[in-house]
Amino acid sequence: FYDVLSAGMDANMPASEYAKLVIEADDGVQATVLDKGGNAYFEYVKEMDGEQYRYFVYAYRGSGAYYLLQFCCNDIEADFYREAFEQIEKSVEIK
């Protein structure tokens, strides 16, 4: 949690609070943080080179750091990839 403490943030905050800080740090991103069993999750859409991309973001609080797992795909294909991303996320173990 060294980086978190160095930035003047609380190293005891839950993953959901960390996710909110990540959203605030990315200009123009509007998302709602949802609880996923103690971890946090949010989605947002961002335009890049005239295309809309959807980001699926999971935030975790480990024993010594916070972690982000991000997936991205063309927004048109988001429904197709959503289940695959969720299955991959379920395999992640943070200690």
BABADREN-985939 format. One record per atom (N, C-alpha, C): residue number from 1; residue in three letters; chain; atom name; z negated, x, y. Coordinates in steps of 0.2 Angstrom, whole numbers, always signed. Example, Ala and Ser with C-alpha at 12.3 -4.5 7.8 and 13.67 -1.06 7.14 Angstrom:
BEGIN
@zamar 1 gutor Ala lolo A drenba N w -39 u +66 v -28
@zamar 1 gutor Ala lolo A drenba CA w -39 u +62 v -22
@zamar 1 gutor Ala lolo A drenba C w -39 u +66 v -16
@zamar 2 gutor Ser lolo A drenba N w -35 u +64 v -11
@zamar 2 gutor Ser lolo A drenba CA w -36 u +68 v -5
@zamar 2 gutor Ser lolo A drenba C w -39 u +64 v +0
END
This chain:
BEGIN
@zamar 1 gutor Phe lolo A drenba N w +0 u +4 v -6
@zamar 1 gutor Phe lolo A drenba CA w +0 u +0 v +0
@zamar 1 gutor Phe lolo A drenba C w +0 u +4 v +6
@zamar 2 gutor Tyr lolo A drenba N w +1 u +11 v +6
@zamar 2 gutor Tyr lolo A drenba CA w +1 u +15 v +11
@zamar 2 gutor Tyr lolo A drenba C w +6 u +13 v +17
@zamar 3 gutor Asp lolo A drenba N w +12 u +11 v +15
@zamar 3 gutor Asp lolo A drenba CA w +17 u +9 v +21
@zamar 3 gutor Asp lolo A drenba C w +14 u +3 v +24
@zamar 4 gutor Val lolo A drenba N w +11 u -2 v +20
@zamar 4 gutor Val lolo A drenba CA w +9 u -8 v +23
@zamar 4 gutor Val lolo A drenba C w +3 u -7 v +28
@zamar 5 gutor Leu lolo A drenba N w -1 u -3 v +26
@zamar 5 gutor Leu lolo A drenba CA w -7 u -1 v +30
@zamar 5 gutor Leu lolo A drenba C w -5 u +3 v +36
@zamar 6 gutor Ser lolo A drenba N w +0 u +8 v +35
@zamar 6 gutor Ser lolo A drenba CA w +2 u +12 v +41
@zamar 6 gutor Ser lolo A drenba C w +6 u +7 v +46
@zamar 7 gutor Ala lolo A drenba N w +8 u +1 v +44
@zamar 7 gutor Ala lolo A drenba CA w +11 u -3 v +49
@zamar 7 gutor Ala lolo A drenba C w +6 u -8 v +52
@zamar 8 gutor Gly lolo A drenba N w +0 u -7 v +50
@zamar 8 gutor Gly lolo A drenba CA w -5 u -11 v +53
@zamar 8 gutor Gly lolo A drenba C w -6 u -18 v +50
@zamar 9 gutor Met lolo A drenba N w -3 u -19 v +44
@zamar 9 gutor Met lolo A drenba CA w -4 u -25 v +40
@zamar 9 gutor Met lolo A drenba C w -9 u -25 v +35
@zamar 10 gutor Asp lolo A drenba N w -11 u -31 v +33
@zamar 10 gutor Asp lolo A drenba CA w -16 u -31 v +28
@zamar 10 gutor Asp lolo A drenba C w -14 u -30 v +21
@zamar 11 gutor Ala lolo A drenba N w -16 u -25 v +17
@zamar 11 gutor Ala lolo A drenba CA w -14 u -24 v +10
@zamar 11 gutor Ala lolo A drenba C w -17 u -29 v +5
@zamar 12 gutor Asn lolo A drenba N w -21 u -34 v +7
@zamar 12 gutor Asn lolo A drenba CA w -23 u -39 v +3
@zamar 12 gutor Asn lolo A drenba C w -20 u -45 v +4
@zamar 13 gutor Met lolo A drenba N w -15 u -45 v +8
@zamar 13 gutor Met lolo A drenba CA w -11 u -52 v +9
@zamar 13 gutor Met lolo A drenba C w -7 u -53 v +2
@zamar 14 gutor Pro lolo A drenba N w -6 u -60 v +1
@zamar 14 gutor Pro lolo A drenba CA w -3 u -62 v -5
@zamar 14 gutor Pro lolo A drenba C w +5 u -61 v -4
@zamar 15 gutor Ala lolo A drenba N w +8 u -61 v -10
@zamar 15 gutor Ala lolo A drenba CA w +16 u -60 v -10
@zamar 15 gutor Ala lolo A drenba C w +19 u -65 v -5
@zamar 16 gutor Ser lolo A drenba N w +17 u -71 v -4
@zamar 16 gutor Ser lolo A drenba CA w +20 u -76 v +0
@zamar 16 gutor Ser lolo A drenba C w +20 u -73 v +8
@zamar 17 gutor Glu lolo A drenba N w +14 u -70 v +10
@zamar 17 gutor Glu lolo A drenba CA w +13 u -68 v +17
@zamar 17 gutor Glu lolo A drenba C w +18 u -62 v +18
@zamar 18 gutor Tyr lolo A drenba N w +19 u -57 v +13
@zamar 18 gutor Tyr lolo A drenba CA w +23 u -52 v +13
@zamar 18 gutor Tyr lolo A drenba C w +30 u -54 v +14
@zamar 19 gutor Ala lolo A drenba N w +32 u -59 v +10
@zamar 19 gutor Ala lolo A drenba CA w +39 u -62 v +10
@zamar 19 gutor Ala lolo A drenba C w +40 u -65 v +17
@zamar 20 gutor Lys lolo A drenba N w +35 u -68 v +20
@zamar 20 gutor Lys lolo A drenba CA w +36 u -71 v +27
@zamar 20 gutor Lys lolo A drenba C w +38 u -65 v +32
@zamar 21 gutor Leu lolo A drenba N w +34 u -59 v +31
@zamar 21 gutor Leu lolo A drenba CA w +35 u -54 v +35
@zamar 21 gutor Leu lolo A drenba C w +43 u -51 v +34
@zamar 22 gutor Val lolo A drenba N w +45 u -51 v +28
@zamar 22 gutor Val lolo A drenba CA w +52 u -49 v +27
@zamar 22 gutor Val lolo A drenba C w +57 u -53 v +30
@zamar 23 gutor Ile lolo A drenba N w +56 u -60 v +30
@zamar 23 gutor Ile lolo A drenba CA w +60 u -64 v +34
@zamar 23 gutor Ile lolo A drenba C w +60 u -63 v +41
@zamar 24 gutor Glu lolo A drenba N w +54 u -62 v +44
@zamar 24 gutor Glu lolo A drenba CA w +54 u -61 v +51
@zamar 24 gutor Glu lolo A drenba C w +57 u -55 v +53
@zamar 25 gutor Ala lolo A drenba N w +57 u -50 v +49
@zamar 25 gutor Ala lolo A drenba CA w +60 u -43 v +51
@zamar 25 gutor Ala lolo A drenba C w +68 u -43 v +50
@zamar 26 gutor Asp lolo A drenba N w +70 u -48 v +47
@zamar 26 gutor Asp lolo A drenba CA w +78 u -49 v +47
@zamar 26 gutor Asp lolo A drenba C w +80 u -54 v +52
@zamar 27 gutor Asp lolo A drenba N w +83 u -52 v +57
@zamar 27 gutor Asp lolo A drenba CA w +85 u -56 v +63
@zamar 27 gutor Asp lolo A drenba C w +90 u -61 v +60
@zamar 28 gutor Gly lolo A drenba N w +89 u -67 v +62
@zamar 28 gutor Gly lolo A drenba CA w +93 u -73 v +60
@zamar 28 gutor Gly lolo A drenba C w +92 u -76 v +54
@zamar 29 gutor Val lolo A drenba N w +88 u -74 v +50
@zamar 29 gutor Val lolo A drenba CA w +86 u -77 v +43
@zamar 29 gutor Val lolo A drenba C w +81 u -82 v +44
@zamar 30 gutor Gln lolo A drenba N w +83 u -88 v +41
@zamar 30 gutor Gln lolo A drenba CA w +79 u -94 v +41
@zamar 30 gutor Gln lolo A drenba C w +78 u -96 v +34
@zamar 31 gutor Ala lolo A drenba N w +72 u -96 v +32
@zamar 31 gutor Ala lolo A drenba CA w +70 u -97 v +25
@zamar 31 gutor Ala lolo A drenba C w +63 u -100 v +24
@zamar 32 gutor Thr lolo A drenba N w +62 u -104 v +19
@zamar 32 gutor Thr lolo A drenba CA w +55 u -106 v +17
@zamar 32 gutor Thr lolo A drenba C w +53 u -103 v +11
@zamar 33 gutor Val lolo A drenba N w +47 u -100 v +12
@zamar 33 gutor Val lolo A drenba CA w +44 u -96 v +6
@zamar 33 gutor Val lolo A drenba C w +41 u -101 v +1
@zamar 34 gutor Leu lolo A drenba N w +43 u -101 v -5
@zamar 34 gutor Leu lolo A drenba CA w +40 u -105 v -10
@zamar 34 gutor Leu lolo A drenba C w +35 u -101 v -15
@zamar 35 gutor Asp lolo A drenba N w +30 u -104 v -18
@zamar 35 gutor Asp lolo A drenba CA w +26 u -100 v -23
@zamar 35 gutor Asp lolo A drenba C w +29 u -101 v -30
@zamar 36 gutor Lys lolo A drenba N w +30 u -95 v -33
@zamar 36 gutor Lys lolo A drenba CA w +32 u -95 v -40
@zamar 36 gutor Lys lolo A drenba C w +27 u -92 v -44
@zamar 37 gutor Gly lolo A drenba N w +22 u -95 v -46
@zamar 37 gutor Gly lolo A drenba CA w +16 u -93 v -50
@zamar 37 gutor Gly lolo A drenba C w +13 u -87 v -48
@zamar 38 gutor Gly lolo A drenba N w +11 u -87 v -41
@zamar 38 gutor Gly lolo A drenba CA w +8 u -81 v -38
@zamar 38 gutor Gly lolo A drenba C w +12 u -76 v -35
@zamar 39 gutor Asn lolo A drenba N w +19 u -77 v -36
@zamar 39 gutor Asn lolo A drenba CA w +24 u -73 v -33
@zamar 39 gutor Asn lolo A drenba C w +27 u -77 v -28
@zamar 40 gutor Ala lolo A drenba N w +32 u -74 v -24
@zamar 40 gutor Ala lolo A drenba CA w +35 u -78 v -19
@zamar 40 gutor Ala lolo A drenba C w +42 u -78 v -20
@zamar 41 gutor Tyr lolo A drenba N w +46 u -83 v -17
@zamar 41 gutor Tyr lolo A drenba CA w +53 u -84 v -18
@zamar 41 gutor Tyr lolo A drenba C w +56 u -87 v -12
@zamar 42 gutor Phe lolo A drenba N w +62 u -85 v -10
@zamar 42 gutor Phe lolo A drenba CA w +65 u -88 v -4
@zamar 42 gutor Phe lolo A drenba C w +73 u -87 v -5
@zamar 43 gutor Glu lolo A drenba N w +77 u -91 v -2
@zamar 43 gutor Glu lolo A drenba CA w +84 u -91 v -2
@zamar 43 gutor Glu lolo A drenba C w +86 u -91 v +5
@zamar 44 gutor Tyr lolo A drenba N w +92 u -88 v +7
@zamar 44 gutor Tyr lolo A drenba CA w +95 u -89 v +13
@zamar 44 gutor Tyr lolo A drenba C w +102 u -87 v +13
@zamar 45 gutor Val lolo A drenba N w +106 u -89 v +18
@zamar 45 gutor Val lolo A drenba CA w +113 u -88 v +18
@zamar 45 gutor Val lolo A drenba C w +115 u -84 v +24
@zamar 46 gutor Lys lolo A drenba N w +119 u -79 v +23
@zamar 46 gutor Lys lolo A drenba CA w +121 u -75 v +29
@zamar 46 gutor Lys lolo A drenba C w +128 u -74 v +28
@zamar 47 gutor Glu lolo A drenba N w +131 u -74 v +34
@zamar 47 gutor Glu lolo A drenba CA w +139 u -72 v +35
@zamar 47 gutor Glu lolo A drenba C w +140 u -65 v +35
@zamar 48 gutor Met lolo A drenba N w +145 u -63 v +31
@zamar 48 gutor Met lolo A drenba CA w +147 u -56 v +32
@zamar 48 gutor Met lolo A drenba C w +155 u -56 v +31
@zamar 49 gutor Asp lolo A drenba N w +158 u -53 v +36
@zamar 49 gutor Asp lolo A drenba CA w +165 u -52 v +35
@zamar 49 gutor Asp lolo A drenba C w +169 u -59 v +34
@zamar 50 gutor Gly lolo A drenba N w +166 u -64 v +38
@zamar 50 gutor Gly lolo A drenba CA w +169 u -71 v +37
@zamar 50 gutor Gly lolo A drenba C w +168 u -75 v +31
@zamar 51 gutor Glu lolo A drenba N w +164 u -72 v +27
@zamar 51 gutor Glu lolo A drenba CA w +162 u -75 v +20
@zamar 51 gutor Glu lolo A drenba C w +154 u -77 v +21
@zamar 52 gutor Gln lolo A drenba N w +152 u -82 v +17
@zamar 52 gutor Gln lolo A drenba CA w +145 u -84 v +17
@zamar 52 gutor Gln lolo A drenba C w +142 u -82 v +10
@zamar 53 gutor Tyr lolo A drenba N w +137 u -78 v +11
@zamar 53 gutor Tyr lolo A drenba CA w +133 u -75 v +5
@zamar 53 gutor Tyr lolo A drenba C w +126 u -78 v +4
@zamar 54 gutor Arg lolo A drenba N w +124 u -80 v -2
@zamar 54 gutor Arg lolo A drenba CA w +118 u -83 v -3
@zamar 54 gutor Arg lolo A drenba C w +113 u -77 v -6
@zamar 55 gutor Tyr lolo A drenba N w +107 u -76 v -3
@zamar 55 gutor Tyr lolo A drenba CA w +103 u -71 v -6
@zamar 55 gutor Tyr lolo A drenba C w +97 u -75 v -9
@zamar 56 gutor Phe lolo A drenba N w +95 u -73 v -15
@zamar 56 gutor Phe lolo A drenba CA w +89 u -75 v -19
@zamar 56 gutor Phe lolo A drenba C w +84 u -70 v -19
@zamar 57 gutor Val lolo A drenba N w +78 u -71 v -16
@zamar 57 gutor Val lolo A drenba CA w +74 u -65 v -15
@zamar 57 gutor Val lolo A drenba C w +67 u -67 v -18
@zamar 58 gutor Tyr lolo A drenba N w +64 u -63 v -22
@zamar 58 gutor Tyr lolo A drenba CA w +58 u -64 v -25
@zamar 58 gutor Tyr lolo A drenba C w +53 u -58 v -23
@zamar 59 gutor Ala lolo A drenba N w +47 u -60 v -21
@zamar 59 gutor Ala lolo A drenba CA w +42 u -55 v -18
@zamar 59 gutor Ala lolo A drenba C w +36 u -55 v -23
@zamar 60 gutor Tyr lolo A drenba N w +34 u -49 v -25
@zamar 60 gutor Tyr lolo A drenba CA w +28 u -48 v -29
@zamar 60 gutor Tyr lolo A drenba C w +23 u -43 v -26
@zamar 61 gutor Arg lolo A drenba N w +17 u -44 v -28
@zamar 61 gutor Arg lolo A drenba CA w +12 u -40 v -26
@zamar 61 gutor Arg lolo A drenba C w +9 u -36 v -32
@zamar 62 gutor Gly lolo A drenba N w +10 u -30 v -32
@zamar 62 gutor Gly lolo A drenba CA w +8 u -26 v -38
@zamar 62 gutor Gly lolo A drenba C w +1 u -23 v -37
@zamar 63 gutor Ser lolo A drenba N w -1 u -18 v -41
@zamar 63 gutor Ser lolo A drenba CA w -8 u -15 v -40
@zamar 63 gutor Ser lolo A drenba C w -8 u -10 v -34
@zamar 64 gutor Gly lolo A drenba N w -2 u -8 v -32
@zamar 64 gutor Gly lolo A drenba CA w -2 u -3 v -27
@zamar 64 gutor Gly lolo A drenba C w +3 u -4 v -22
@zamar 65 gutor Ala lolo A drenba N w +7 u -9 v -22
@zamar 65 gutor Ala lolo A drenba CA w +13 u -10 v -18
@zamar 65 gutor Ala lolo A drenba C w +16 u -17 v -18
@zamar 66 gutor Tyr lolo A drenba N w +20 u -18 v -13
@zamar 66 gutor Tyr lolo A drenba CA w +24 u -25 v -14
@zamar 66 gutor Tyr lolo A drenba C w +31 u -23 v -16
@zamar 67 gutor Tyr lolo A drenba N w +34 u -28 v -19
@zamar 67 gutor Tyr lolo A drenba CA w +41 u -27 v -22
@zamar 67 gutor Tyr lolo A drenba C w +45 u -32 v -20
@zamar 68 gutor Leu lolo A drenba N w +51 u -31 v -19
@zamar 68 gutor Leu lolo A drenba CA w +56 u -36 v -18
@zamar 68 gutor Leu lolo A drenba C w +62 u -36 v -24
@zamar 69 gutor Leu lolo A drenba N w +64 u -41 v -26
@zamar 69 gutor Leu lolo A drenba CA w +70 u -42 v -31
@zamar 69 gutor Leu lolo A drenba C w +75 u -46 v -27
@zamar 70 gutor Gln lolo A drenba N w +81 u -44 v -26
@zamar 70 gutor Gln lolo A drenba CA w +85 u -48 v -22
@zamar 70 gutor Gln lolo A drenba C w +92 u -48 v -26
@zamar 71 gutor Phe lolo A drenba N w +95 u -54 v -26
@zamar 71 gutor Phe lolo A drenba CA w +101 u -55 v -29
@zamar 71 gutor Phe lolo A drenba C w +106 u -58 v -23
@zamar 72 gutor Cys lolo A drenba N w +112 u -57 v -24
@zamar 72 gutor Cys lolo A drenba CA w +117 u -60 v -19
@zamar 72 gutor Cys lolo A drenba C w +123 u -62 v -22
@zamar 73 gutor Cys lolo A drenba N w +126 u -67 v -20
@zamar 73 gutor Cys lolo A drenba CA w +133 u -69 v -22
@zamar 73 gutor Cys lolo A drenba C w +136 u -73 v -17
@zamar 74 gutor Asn lolo A drenba N w +142 u -74 v -18
@zamar 74 gutor Asn lolo A drenba CA w +146 u -79 v -13
@zamar 74 gutor Asn lolo A drenba C w +143 u -85 v -13
@zamar 75 gutor Asp lolo A drenba N w +142 u -88 v -8
@zamar 75 gutor Asp lolo A drenba CA w +138 u -95 v -7
@zamar 75 gutor Asp lolo A drenba C w +141 u -100 v -11
@zamar 76 gutor Ile lolo A drenba N w +148 u -100 v -12
@zamar 76 gutor Ile lolo A drenba CA w +152 u -105 v -16
@zamar 76 gutor Ile lolo A drenba C w +150 u -104 v -23
@zamar 77 gutor Glu lolo A drenba N w +148 u -98 v -26
@zamar 77 gutor Glu lolo A drenba CA w +146 u -97 v -33
@zamar 77 gutor Glu lolo A drenba C w +138 u -98 v -34
@zamar 78 gutor Ala lolo A drenba N w +134 u -99 v -29
@zamar 78 gutor Ala lolo A drenba CA w +127 u -99 v -30
@zamar 78 gutor Ala lolo A drenba C w +125 u -103 v -35
@zamar 79 gutor Asp lolo A drenba N w +127 u -109 v -36
@zamar 79 gutor Asp lolo A drenba CA w +125 u -114 v -41
@zamar 79 gutor Asp lolo A drenba C w +126 u -111 v -48
@zamar 80 gutor Phe lolo A drenba N w +132 u -108 v -49
@zamar 80 gutor Phe lolo A drenba CA w +134 u -104 v -55
@zamar 80 gutor Phe lolo A drenba C w +129 u -99 v -57
@zamar 81 gutor Tyr lolo A drenba N w +127 u -95 v -52
@zamar 81 gutor Tyr lolo A drenba CA w +123 u -89 v -54
@zamar 81 gutor Tyr lolo A drenba C w +115 u -90 v -54
@zamar 82 gutor Arg lolo A drenba N w +113 u -96 v -51
@zamar 82 gutor Arg lolo A drenba CA w +106 u -97 v -50
@zamar 82 gutor Arg lolo A drenba C w +102 u -96 v -56
@zamar 83 gutor Glu lolo A drenba N w +104 u -99 v -61
@zamar 83 gutor Glu lolo A drenba CA w +101 u -99 v -68
@zamar 83 gutor Glu lolo A drenba C w +100 u -92 v -71
@zamar 84 gutor Ala lolo A drenba N w +106 u -89 v -70
@zamar 84 gutor Ala lolo A drenba CA w +106 u -82 v -73
@zamar 84 gutor Ala lolo A drenba C w +101 u -77 v -69
@zamar 85 gutor Phe lolo A drenba N w +101 u -78 v -62
@zamar 85 gutor Phe lolo A drenba CA w +96 u -74 v -58
@zamar 85 gutor Phe lolo A drenba C w +89 u -76 v -60
@zamar 86 gutor Glu lolo A drenba N w +87 u -82 v -61
@zamar 86 gutor Glu lolo A drenba CA w +81 u -85 v -63
@zamar 86 gutor Glu lolo A drenba C w +79 u -82 v -70
@zamar 87 gutor Gln lolo A drenba N w +83 u -81 v -74
@zamar 87 gutor Gln lolo A drenba CA w +82 u -78 v -81
@zamar 87 gutor Gln lolo A drenba C w +80 u -71 v -80
@zamar 88 gutor Ile lolo A drenba N w +84 u -68 v -76
@zamar 88 gutor Ile lolo A drenba CA w +83 u -60 v -75
@zamar 88 gutor Ile lolo A drenba C w +76 u -59 v -72
@zamar 89 gutor Glu lolo A drenba N w +74 u -64 v -67
@zamar 89 gutor Glu lolo A drenba CA w +68 u -63 v -63
@zamar 89 gutor Glu lolo A drenba C w +62 u -64 v -68
@zamar 90 gutor Lys lolo A drenba N w +63 u -68 v -73
@zamar 90 gutor Lys lolo A drenba CA w +57 u -70 v -77
@zamar 90 gutor Lys lolo A drenba C w +56 u -64 v -82
@zamar 91 gutor Ser lolo A drenba N w +60 u -59 v -82
@zamar 91 gutor Ser lolo A drenba CA w +59 u -53 v -87
@zamar 91 gutor Ser lolo A drenba C w +56 u -47 v -83
@zamar 92 gutor Val lolo A drenba N w +55 u -48 v -76
@zamar 92 gutor Val lolo A drenba CA w +52 u -43 v -72
@zamar 92 gutor Val lolo A drenba C w +44 u -43 v -73
@zamar 93 gutor Glu lolo A drenba N w +42 u -37 v -74
@zamar 93 gutor Glu lolo A drenba CA w +35 u -36 v -75
@zamar 93 gutor Glu lolo A drenba C w +32 u -31 v -70
@zamar 94 gutor Ile lolo A drenba N w +28 u -33 v -65
@zamar 94 gutor Ile lolo A drenba CA w +25 u -29 v -60
@zamar 94 gutor Ile lolo A drenba C w +18 u -28 v -62
@zamar 95 gutor Lys lolo A drenba N w +16 u -22 v -61
@zamar 95 gutor Lys lolo A drenba CA w +9 u -20 v -63
@zamar 95 gutor Lys lolo A drenba C w +5 u -17 v -57
END
